[in-house]
Amino acid sequence: MAVDPRFIKFSSSVNVAVHSSMRIFARTYRPMCKSQEEIDVKKALLGLAVSIAMFAISQAGKAQDSDRQSDHFEFKPGTLVLTRSVYVGTPDLLVPGVTVLPPGCTGGTTGISVTVPLIAGGMTPPIAVPCTTASADGTFPSVFNNAATDGHFGITSPIFLDNLATDGHRIDTLLIPTDQIVTSFSSKSELAPHLSTDGKSVTFVGYRGSPGFPTAANIFDVSNGNTPGLIDPTNAAVGQYYRAVGEVDAHGHLMITEGNAYSGDNGRGAVKGGSLYYLVGNDNSGNLSKSQVKSTTVGQELVNDTGAELLVPGQAPPAPPNVTKIGKFDISQVIDPLTGVAYASDKPGKDDNYRGITIYNNTLYITKGSGGNGINTVYQVGAQGVLPSGDVATLAKVPITILPGFPNTLAAGADPTTGATTPVLYPFGIWFANPNTLYVCDEGDGTLVSGAANGNVATTYAQTTAGVQKWIFANGAWQMAYVMNSGLNIGVPYSVENYPTALNPATGGCRNMTGQHNGNGTVTIYAVTSTLSTSGDQGADPNKLFKVTDRLDATSLPQGSGDDDGGDSLGHIKFIRSAKSGEVYRGVAFAPQDREGDN
């Protein structure tokens, strides 16, 4: 197979050198470790300290479970790709009361005041941009207590692509070089992997520094920093990092495309459709008010820098006004079902705070499931069977519409006119089994119940609605048939080796997902869990990977044997892998292949 010259061939000769030194390190430390994942952390720390071949801070470790290692990486046909990250920080990263956060923030805890140009001319009144100091050192997991005082807090960490059998057994691991692209360890909504529409590559979104801002592990507050092409002077996180798409082919070759979308927040996922990347994410962690977002130049640039975006693989990163946003959804497009009148607009840009993405039958679908603005639901982007393309002006006109039957009430959970309580769902990943069957991962409401009866820390509502929802299209609308969460143990705390008992997490629902047809009228869904805990940032909690099998034609929760893999039961969750302390799972997809018959 000819390799696109834009791809980095780090999985060949350089990777061999890295693998060799890592193996020596693993053999040296193996008697001291309780698990292969602890070896993962030790290798990662070594990778940060030693320059190997062409990578200054190289690949951050490899965990094997006693599985086969390969110097010539290749994803195995019919297997899974799990995106994973490992915390590699050390206690001396931060000094409580001394280290200024976000890095580069000036003016002390009171910060500075800035003025921003108005579209109509003149400047805004002074806008405060406050700083803070660290409240905890770099010890895991208490390092994430810094989030209580620094609303931008996060720490970059290495990216691993685990090649798994469908029973969760690890076959091999691809190490993504930390001087090429990184993730933010506790950012639970990012690093979703997606298989391209041609099945030949997987994509994810991470961070890549502009000149003067290193791409490396253990950099603070990158996920809320600016992109190089869109600097918000009201954002205290002054780092400049592209939200970059990483594309990996079946042989582990990496290509990175930089983008300026999602300044001030994160890109969540990207999928390659044909020759284009389609992305979702959120932006704007600055201090502009709602009215200032509307009236300032930078505010309007931010409005066009979020939501669904398009990137051309390998192109230079477009900057405003050429950031290619796809459509623009505003709640004023929707009729309030309780009043019969359109909703009034809320904060510009925040209705486009999307998380999940998929392409099915050449149509783009996205989800919104977080934040107090907008509508948490599933959307279609553009016309049926036509993927969006074109220039900035053309893409701006692409319609974004709620799928009929999916929620159309506000994410705030209350009607703005009547004050009536309205139900809210929290959709994340989605998978179409066929044109009339859609599976949706609901993350749960994220509410931790203190002193709950029977020790369950989830709300009753989450226990009912979170998990894998099955939606069926009938009579012109989508209807939720049932929720598969038996065995998910929503709200039940679980222990993790070498993790503080007081912070034991509980499953809250699920995030990114994929699925497959089994050829016998059933489908199997794979997904990673969300969590609930008292930790400083629930995104840093060790979570799980699970599978569940469903009968495709079922309209009520099925019973009986599942996919005959380990005694599975229909509709019952089976955990197939659990993250260790200092480790997180972000998403799952089927592995790419480049040979006929591989699937």
C-alpha positions as CSV (number, residue, x, y, z in Angstrom):
1,M,0.0,0.0,0.0
2,A,1.3,3.5,-0.9
3,V,1.4,5.8,2.1
4,D,0.3,9.4,1.8
5,P,3.5,11.4,2.2
6,R,1.7,13.7,4.6
7,F,1.6,10.8,7.2
8,I,4.4,10.5,9.7
9,K,5.8,7.1,9.6
10,F,6.6,7.0,13.3
11,S,5.4,3.4,13.5
12,S,8.4,2.1,11.7
13,S,12.1,2.6,12.3
14,V,11.8,5.3,15.0
15,N,9.1,3.4,16.8
16,V,11.4,0.3,16.8
17,A,14.0,2.3,18.7
18,V,11.4,3.6,21.1
19,H,9.9,0.1,21.6
20,S,13.3,-1.3,22.3
21,S,14.2,1.2,25.0
22,M,10.8,1.0,26.5
23,R,11.0,-2.8,26.7
24,I,14.3,-2.5,28.6
25,F,12.7,-0.1,31.0
26,A,9.7,-2.3,31.5
27,R,11.9,-5.4,32.2
28,T,13.9,-3.3,34.8
29,Y,10.8,-2.1,36.6
30,R,8.4,-5.0,36.2
31,P,9.0,-6.6,39.6
32,M,8.2,-3.3,41.3
33,C,4.9,-2.8,39.5
34,K,1.5,-4.3,40.4
35,S,0.0,-4.0,36.9
36,Q,1.0,-3.4,33.3
37,E,-0.8,0.0,33.6
38,E,1.6,1.1,36.3
39,I,4.4,0.1,33.8
40,D,2.6,2.4,31.4
41,V,3.0,5.3,33.7
42,K,6.7,4.6,34.4
43,K,7.4,4.3,30.7
44,A,5.6,7.5,30.1
45,L,7.7,9.3,32.6
46,L,10.8,7.9,30.9
47,G,9.5,9.1,27.6
48,L,9.2,12.6,28.9
49,A,12.8,12.6,30.2
50,V,14.7,10.9,27.3
51,S,15.0,12.1,23.7
52,I,14.9,9.2,21.3
53,A,15.8,9.6,17.7
54,M,13.9,12.4,16.0
55,F,11.4,13.0,18.8
56,A,12.4,15.3,21.6
57,I,9.8,14.1,24.0
58,S,8.8,10.8,22.6
59,Q,6.1,8.3,22.9
60,A,4.7,7.9,26.3
61,G,4.8,4.2,27.2
62,K,3.2,1.0,26.1
63,A,1.1,-1.3,28.2
64,Q,0.7,-4.9,27.1
65,D,-1.2,-7.1,29.5
66,S,1.0,-10.0,28.4
67,D,-0.1,-9.4,24.8
68,R,2.1,-9.5,21.7
69,Q,4.3,-6.5,20.9
70,S,5.0,-5.6,17.3
71,D,7.7,-3.4,15.9
72,H,5.7,-3.1,12.7
73,F,2.3,-1.9,14.0
74,E,-0.9,-2.8,12.2
75,F,-4.5,-2.8,13.4
76,K,-5.9,-6.2,13.2
77,P,-9.1,-6.7,11.1
78,G,-12.4,-6.8,12.9
79,T,-11.0,-5.4,16.1
80,L,-11.5,-2.2,18.2
81,V,-9.6,1.0,18.7
82,L,-9.8,2.4,22.3
83,T,-8.4,5.9,22.9
84,R,-6.7,6.2,26.2
85,S,-4.5,8.6,28.2
86,V,-2.3,8.3,31.2
87,Y,-1.4,10.9,33.8
88,V,2.3,11.4,33.8
89,G,2.6,14.4,36.2
90,T,4.8,14.6,39.3
91,P,4.2,16.4,42.6
92,D,6.7,19.2,41.9
93,L,4.7,20.3,38.8
94,L,2.8,22.8,41.0
95,V,3.6,24.6,44.2
96,P,0.4,25.5,46.2
97,G,0.1,29.2,46.7
98,V,3.0,30.0,44.4
99,T,2.4,28.6,40.9
100,V,0.3,31.1,38.9
101,L,-2.6,29.7,37.0
102,P,-3.3,29.8,34.1
103,P,0.4,29.9,33.0
104,G,1.3,33.4,31.7
105,C,-1.6,35.1,33.4
106,T,-0.5,38.5,34.6
107,G,-1.7,40.8,37.3
108,G,-1.9,38.4,40.3
109,T,-5.1,37.1,41.7
110,T,-6.9,40.3,40.7
111,G,-5.6,39.9,37.2
112,I,-5.6,42.7,34.7
113,S,-8.3,44.6,32.9
114,V,-8.5,44.7,29.1
115,T,-10.6,46.6,26.6
116,V,-11.8,45.0,23.3
117,P,-12.7,46.7,20.0
118,L,-16.4,47.1,19.3
119,I,-17.8,46.3,15.8
120,A,-19.5,49.8,15.8
121,G,-16.2,51.5,16.7
122,G,-14.6,52.4,20.0
123,M,-13.8,50.0,22.9
124,T,-15.6,48.1,25.6
125,P,-15.4,49.2,29.2
126,P,-12.5,47.4,31.0
127,I,-13.1,43.7,31.4
128,A,-11.4,41.9,34.3
129,V,-9.2,38.9,33.5
130,P,-8.3,37.4,36.9
131,C,-5.6,34.9,37.7
132,T,-5.1,32.5,40.6
133,T,-2.5,30.3,42.2
134,A,-2.3,26.6,42.6
135,S,-4.3,25.1,45.5
136,A,-2.7,21.6,45.2
137,D,0.6,20.1,43.9
138,G,1.0,17.7,41.0
139,T,0.1,14.5,42.9
140,F,-2.6,12.4,41.3
141,P,-5.6,12.6,41.8
142,S,-5.6,15.6,44.1
143,V,-3.9,17.7,41.4
144,F,-7.3,18.2,39.9
145,N,-8.5,20.0,43.0
146,N,-7.0,23.0,41.3
147,A,-10.1,23.1,39.2
148,A,-12.0,24.6,42.1
149,T,-9.8,27.7,42.0
150,D,-8.7,27.7,38.3
151,G,-11.8,27.3,36.1
152,H,-9.4,26.6,33.1
153,F,-7.5,23.9,34.8
154,G,-6.2,20.9,32.9
155,I,-2.9,19.1,32.2
156,T,-1.8,17.7,28.9
157,S,-1.1,14.0,28.6
158,P,0.0,11.4,26.1
159,I,-2.4,9.7,23.7
160,F,-2.6,5.9,23.3
161,L,-4.5,3.9,20.6
162,D,-5.2,0.5,22.0
163,N,-6.0,-2.2,19.5
164,L,-8.4,-4.5,21.3
165,A,-10.2,-7.8,20.5
166,T,-14.0,-7.5,20.8
167,D,-13.8,-9.2,24.2
168,G,-11.6,-6.3,25.5
169,H,-8.3,-8.3,25.3
170,R,-5.5,-5.9,24.3
171,I,-3.6,-7.0,21.1
172,D,-1.2,-4.0,20.7
173,T,-0.9,-0.3,21.5
174,L,0.1,2.5,19.2
175,L,1.9,5.3,20.9
176,I,1.2,8.8,19.7
177,P,4.3,11.0,20.1
178,T,3.8,13.8,22.7
179,D,5.8,16.3,20.6
180,Q,3.3,15.9,17.8
181,I,-0.1,16.0,19.5
182,V,-1.5,15.6,23.0
183,T,-4.8,15.5,24.9
184,S,-6.0,17.1,28.1
185,F,-6.1,14.4,30.7
186,S,-9.3,15.3,32.5
187,S,-11.2,16.7,29.5
188,K,-13.8,13.9,29.3
189,S,-15.5,15.1,26.2
190,E,-12.5,14.9,23.9
191,L,-10.4,12.3,22.1
192,A,-13.3,10.4,20.5
193,P,-12.1,8.1,17.8
194,H,-14.0,7.8,14.5
195,L,-13.6,5.4,11.6
196,S,-13.5,7.1,8.3
197,T,-16.3,6.5,5.8
198,D,-14.0,4.5,3.6
199,G,-12.9,2.4,6.6
200,K,-9.2,3.1,6.1
201,S,-8.3,5.5,9.0
202,V,-9.4,6.7,12.4
203,T,-9.4,10.3,13.5
204,F,-9.3,12.2,16.8
205,V,-8.8,15.8,17.9
206,G,-6.0,16.9,20.2
207,Y,-3.7,19.9,20.8
208,R,-0.6,21.1,18.9
209,G,1.3,24.1,20.0
210,S,2.2,27.1,17.8
211,P,5.7,28.4,17.8
212,G,6.8,29.3,21.4
213,F,4.2,26.9,22.9
214,P,5.6,23.4,23.3
215,T,3.6,20.3,22.3
216,A,4.3,18.1,25.3
217,A,2.8,16.4,28.3
218,N,2.3,18.3,31.6
219,I,1.4,21.7,30.2
220,F,-1.4,23.4,32.1
221,D,-4.7,24.9,30.9
222,V,-4.2,24.1,27.2
223,S,-7.8,22.9,26.7
224,N,-9.2,26.3,27.6
225,G,-6.4,28.3,25.9
226,N,-6.7,30.3,22.7
227,T,-6.0,29.0,19.2
228,P,-3.2,30.8,17.4
229,G,-5.5,32.3,14.9
230,L,-8.1,33.6,17.3
231,I,-6.8,35.3,20.4
232,D,-9.4,36.3,22.9
233,P,-7.7,39.0,25.2
234,T,-10.3,38.3,27.9
235,N,-9.2,34.7,28.2
236,A,-6.8,34.2,31.2
237,A,-5.5,31.0,29.6
238,V,-3.0,32.6,27.2
239,G,-1.5,29.5,25.6
240,Q,-1.8,29.2,21.9
241,Y,-2.6,25.7,20.7
242,Y,-4.2,24.5,17.5
243,R,-7.2,22.1,17.8
244,A,-5.6,19.5,15.5
245,V,-7.0,16.4,13.8
246,G,-4.9,13.3,14.1
247,E,-5.5,10.7,11.4
248,V,-4.1,7.3,11.8
249,D,-4.2,4.6,9.0
250,A,-4.3,0.8,9.4
251,H,-0.5,0.7,9.7
252,G,-0.2,3.3,12.4
253,H,1.0,6.2,10.2
254,L,0.0,9.6,11.6
255,M,-1.1,12.7,9.7
256,I,-1.9,15.9,11.7
257,T,-3.9,18.8,10.4
258,E,-4.0,22.0,12.4
259,G,-7.1,24.1,13.0
260,N,-8.1,27.3,14.6
261,A,-11.6,26.3,15.6
262,Y,-12.7,26.0,19.3
263,S,-10.5,28.7,20.7
264,G,-11.0,28.8,24.5
265,D,-12.3,25.3,24.7
266,N,-11.9,21.9,23.0
267,G,-12.6,19.9,19.9
268,R,-14.5,16.8,20.8
269,G,-14.4,14.6,17.7
270,A,-13.6,14.5,14.0
271,V,-14.8,12.0,11.3
272,K,-13.4,11.8,7.8
273,G,-16.1,11.8,5.2
274,G,-14.7,11.4,1.7
275,S,-11.7,13.8,1.5
276,L,-12.8,16.2,4.3
277,Y,-12.8,16.3,8.1
278,Y,-16.0,17.1,10.0
279,L,-15.5,18.2,13.6
280,V,-17.6,19.1,16.6
281,G,-16.6,21.1,19.7
282,N,-17.1,24.2,21.8
283,D,-15.3,27.5,22.3
284,N,-15.1,30.7,24.4
285,S,-13.8,30.5,27.9
286,G,-13.1,34.2,28.1
287,N,-14.9,36.9,30.1
288,L,-17.0,38.6,27.4
289,S,-20.6,39.1,28.5
290,K,-23.5,38.0,26.4
291,S,-23.9,41.5,24.9
292,Q,-20.2,41.8,24.3
293,V,-20.1,38.6,22.4
294,K,-22.6,40.2,20.0
295,S,-21.0,43.6,19.9
296,T,-17.3,42.9,19.6
297,T,-15.2,41.7,16.7
298,V,-13.6,38.9,18.8
299,G,-17.0,37.9,20.1
300,Q,-18.4,37.4,16.6
301,E,-15.2,35.5,15.6
302,L,-15.8,33.2,18.5
303,V,-19.5,32.7,17.4
304,N,-18.2,31.4,14.1
305,D,-15.4,29.4,15.6
306,T,-17.5,26.7,17.4
307,G,-20.1,24.0,16.7
308,A,-19.7,21.9,13.6
309,E,-16.6,22.7,11.5
310,L,-14.9,21.5,8.3
311,L,-11.2,21.0,7.7
312,V,-9.3,20.0,4.6
313,P,-6.7,17.3,5.5
314,G,-3.2,18.7,5.2
315,Q,-4.2,22.3,4.6
316,A,-2.8,25.3,6.5
317,P,-5.0,26.2,9.5
318,P,-7.7,28.7,8.3
319,A,-8.1,31.8,10.6
320,P,-11.0,34.1,11.0
321,P,-12.9,35.1,8.9
322,N,-12.0,31.9,7.0
323,V,-12.7,29.3,9.7
324,T,-15.2,27.1,8.0
325,K,-18.1,26.7,10.4
326,I,-21.0,24.5,9.2
327,G,-24.4,26.1,9.8
328,K,-25.5,27.9,12.8
329,F,-28.1,26.7,15.2
330,D,-30.0,29.0,17.4
331,I,-32.9,28.1,19.7
332,S,-35.0,30.9,18.1
333,Q,-35.4,28.5,15.2
334,V,-37.5,26.2,17.5
335,I,-41.1,26.5,18.6
336,D,-41.5,26.1,22.4
337,P,-43.9,23.2,22.6
338,L,-45.5,24.6,25.8
339,T,-46.3,28.1,24.4
340,G,-46.4,27.7,20.6
341,V,-44.0,30.6,20.3
342,A,-40.3,30.5,19.2
343,Y,-37.7,30.6,22.0
344,A,-35.8,33.8,22.5
345,S,-32.1,33.6,21.7
346,D,-29.6,33.1,24.5
347,K,-25.8,33.5,24.6
348,P,-24.5,33.5,21.0
349,G,-22.5,30.4,20.0
350,K,-23.4,28.3,23.0
351,D,-26.4,26.6,21.3
352,D,-23.7,25.1,19.0
353,N,-21.9,23.3,21.9
354,Y,-21.8,19.9,20.2
355,R,-20.1,16.6,21.4
356,G,-21.1,13.6,19.4
357,I,-20.7,13.2,15.6
358,T,-21.3,10.5,13.0
359,I,-21.8,10.1,9.3
360,Y,-24.5,7.6,8.1
361,N,-25.7,7.2,4.6
362,N,-23.6,10.2,3.5
363,T,-25.4,12.4,6.1
364,L,-23.8,14.3,9.0
365,Y,-25.4,13.9,12.5
366,I,-24.3,15.6,15.7
367,T,-25.4,15.8,19.3
368,K,-25.5,18.3,22.1
369,G,-25.6,17.0,25.7
370,S,-23.9,19.5,28.0
371,G,-24.1,23.1,29.1
372,G,-27.0,25.2,30.3
373,N,-27.7,26.8,26.9
374,G,-29.4,25.5,23.8
375,I,-31.2,22.1,23.4
376,N,-29.7,18.8,24.3
377,T,-30.7,16.5,21.4
378,V,-29.7,14.9,18.1
379,Y,-29.3,17.0,15.0
380,Q,-29.0,16.5,11.3
381,V,-26.6,18.8,9.5
382,G,-27.5,19.6,5.9
383,A,-29.7,17.7,3.5
384,Q,-30.2,13.9,3.6
385,G,-27.5,12.1,1.7
386,V,-25.4,15.2,1.1
387,L,-22.3,15.9,3.2
388,P,-21.7,19.7,3.6
389,S,-18.9,21.2,1.5
390,G,-18.0,24.5,-0.1
391,D,-16.6,27.9,1.0
392,V,-17.3,29.9,4.2
393,A,-20.4,31.5,2.8
394,T,-21.9,28.3,1.4
395,L,-21.2,26.4,4.7
396,A,-22.8,29.1,6.8
397,K,-26.1,28.5,5.0
398,V,-26.2,24.8,5.8
399,P,-29.3,24.0,8.0
400,I,-29.0,22.3,11.3
401,T,-32.3,20.7,12.4
402,I,-33.4,18.5,15.3
403,L,-34.4,15.0,14.3
404,P,-38.2,14.7,14.6
405,G,-39.2,13.1,17.8
406,F,-36.0,14.0,19.7
407,P,-36.1,16.5,22.5
408,N,-36.9,20.2,21.7
409,T,-37.1,21.6,25.2
410,L,-34.2,23.6,26.7
411,A,-31.1,22.1,28.3
412,A,-31.8,24.4,31.3
413,G,-34.6,22.0,32.3
414,A,-37.2,24.7,32.7
415,D,-39.4,26.5,30.2
416,P,-38.3,30.2,30.0
417,T,-41.9,31.4,29.7
418,T,-44.0,29.2,32.0
419,G,-41.3,28.1,34.4
420,A,-42.5,24.5,34.0
421,T,-39.9,21.7,34.6
422,T,-39.0,20.0,31.3
423,P,-37.1,16.8,30.8
424,V,-33.5,16.9,29.7
425,L,-31.5,14.2,28.0
426,Y,-27.7,14.1,27.8
427,P,-26.8,12.5,24.4
428,F,-23.2,11.9,23.6
429,G,-22.1,9.2,21.0
430,I,-24.6,7.8,18.5
431,W,-24.6,4.8,16.2
432,F,-27.1,4.1,13.4
433,A,-27.8,0.3,13.0
434,N,-30.0,1.0,10.0
435,P,-32.1,4.0,8.7
436,N,-34.8,3.4,11.3
437,T,-32.7,2.4,14.4
438,L,-30.4,4.7,16.2
439,Y,-28.5,3.9,19.4
440,V,-27.7,6.9,21.7
441,C,-25.2,7.0,24.6
442,D,-26.7,9.1,27.3
443,E,-24.1,10.4,29.8
444,G,-26.5,11.0,32.7
445,D,-27.2,14.3,34.4
446,G,-23.8,14.3,36.2
447,T,-25.4,15.0,39.6
448,L,-23.8,13.4,42.6
449,V,-26.3,12.6,45.3
450,S,-24.9,12.9,48.8
451,G,-26.1,10.6,51.5
452,A,-28.3,8.7,49.1
453,A,-30.4,5.8,50.1
454,N,-28.7,2.4,49.6
455,G,-25.4,4.1,48.8
456,N,-26.4,5.0,45.2
457,V,-25.0,8.4,44.3
458,A,-26.9,8.9,41.0
459,T,-30.3,10.6,40.7
460,T,-33.4,8.5,40.1
461,Y,-33.8,10.2,36.8
462,A,-30.2,9.2,35.7
463,Q,-30.8,5.6,36.8
464,T,-33.8,5.5,34.4
465,T,-32.5,7.4,31.3
466,A,-28.7,7.1,31.3
467,G,-27.0,4.3,29.3
468,V,-27.6,3.0,25.8
469,Q,-30.9,4.3,24.5
470,K,-32.6,2.7,21.5
471,W,-34.6,5.0,19.2
472,I,-36.9,3.7,16.5
473,F,-38.2,5.8,13.5
474,A,-41.9,5.2,12.9
475,N,-44.8,7.3,11.6
476,G,-42.5,10.2,10.7
477,A,-40.7,10.6,14.1
478,W,-38.1,9.0,16.3
479,Q,-39.3,7.3,19.5
480,M,-37.3,6.0,22.4
481,A,-38.1,2.3,22.7
482,Y,-36.0,1.5,25.8
483,V,-32.8,2.0,27.7
484,M,-30.2,-0.7,28.1
485,N,-28.4,0.0,31.5
486,S,-28.9,-3.3,33.4
487,G,-25.4,-4.2,34.6
488,L,-24.1,-0.7,34.1
489,N,-24.6,-0.2,37.9
490,I,-25.3,3.5,37.5
491,G,-24.6,5.3,40.8
492,V,-22.9,2.4,42.5
493,P,-19.3,3.3,43.6
494,Y,-16.6,0.9,42.6
495,S,-13.0,0.5,43.9
496,V,-9.9,1.0,41.8
497,E,-6.5,-0.3,42.9
498,N,-4.1,2.4,44.2
499,Y,-6.9,5.0,44.1
500,P,-8.2,6.8,47.2
501,T,-11.3,5.0,48.5
502,A,-12.9,8.3,49.4
503,L,-12.9,9.2,45.7
504,N,-14.3,5.9,44.4
505,P,-16.2,6.7,41.2
506,A,-19.5,5.4,40.1
507,T,-20.8,5.0,36.5
508,G,-23.0,7.8,35.5
509,G,-23.9,6.7,31.9
510,C,-22.0,6.4,28.7
511,R,-20.1,8.7,26.3
512,N,-18.6,7.6,22.9
513,M,-19.8,4.5,21.2
514,T,-19.7,2.3,18.1
515,G,-21.5,-0.9,17.1
516,Q,-21.6,-3.8,14.7
517,H,-24.1,-6.2,13.1
518,N,-23.6,-9.8,14.2
519,G,-25.3,-11.5,11.2
520,N,-28.0,-13.2,13.3
521,G,-30.4,-10.3,13.8
522,T,-28.5,-8.9,16.7
523,V,-26.2,-5.9,17.1
524,T,-23.4,-5.3,19.7
525,I,-22.7,-1.9,21.0
526,Y,-19.4,-0.9,22.5
527,A,-19.1,2.3,24.7
528,V,-17.0,4.0,27.4
529,T,-18.6,5.1,30.6
530,S,-19.1,8.5,32.2
531,T,-18.5,8.8,36.0
532,L,-19.8,10.4,39.2
533,S,-17.4,11.1,42.1
534,T,-16.2,13.6,44.7
535,S,-12.9,14.1,42.9
536,G,-11.8,17.5,41.9
537,D,-12.6,16.7,38.2
538,Q,-14.8,13.8,37.3
539,G,-13.1,13.7,33.9
540,A,-10.0,12.3,35.7
541,D,-11.9,9.4,37.1
542,P,-10.9,5.9,36.0
543,N,-13.7,4.6,33.8
544,K,-14.7,1.5,31.9
545,L,-15.3,0.0,28.5
546,F,-18.4,-2.2,28.0
547,K,-20.4,-4.0,25.4
548,V,-24.1,-4.8,25.1
549,T,-26.0,-6.9,22.6
550,D,-29.5,-6.1,21.4
551,R,-32.0,-7.8,19.0
552,L,-32.3,-5.3,16.2
553,D,-36.0,-5.8,15.6
554,A,-36.9,-5.6,19.3
555,T,-39.3,-2.8,20.4
556,S,-39.1,-3.7,24.1
557,L,-36.1,-4.7,26.2
558,P,-35.1,-8.2,24.9
559,Q,-34.2,-11.2,27.0
560,G,-32.1,-14.3,26.2
561,S,-28.6,-15.1,25.2
562,G,-26.5,-12.4,23.6
563,D,-23.6,-12.7,21.1
564,D,-22.4,-16.0,22.5
565,D,-19.2,-14.3,23.7
566,G,-18.7,-15.3,27.4
567,G,-22.3,-16.0,28.3
568,D,-23.7,-12.5,27.4
569,S,-27.4,-11.7,27.9
570,L,-29.4,-9.6,25.5
571,G,-29.8,-6.0,26.8
572,H,-27.4,-6.6,29.7
573,I,-24.2,-4.5,30.0
574,K,-20.9,-6.5,30.2
575,F,-17.7,-4.6,31.2
576,I,-14.8,-5.8,29.1
577,R,-12.0,-3.4,30.3
578,S,-11.5,-1.1,33.3
579,A,-9.1,1.9,33.5
580,K,-6.5,1.9,36.3
581,S,-5.6,4.7,38.6
582,G,-4.1,7.5,36.6
583,E,-5.7,6.3,33.4
584,V,-8.8,7.3,31.4
585,Y,-10.7,5.9,28.4
586,R,-12.2,8.4,26.0
587,G,-13.8,6.5,23.1
588,V,-14.0,3.4,21.0
589,A,-14.2,2.7,17.2
590,F,-13.7,-0.2,14.9
591,A,-10.1,-0.5,13.6
592,P,-9.2,0.8,10.1
593,Q,-8.2,-1.7,7.4
594,D,-6.8,-1.2,3.9
595,R,-7.2,-4.7,2.4
596,E,-10.3,-6.2,0.8
597,G,-12.0,-8.7,3.0
598,D,-10.4,-7.4,6.2
599,N,-13.8,-6.8,7.7
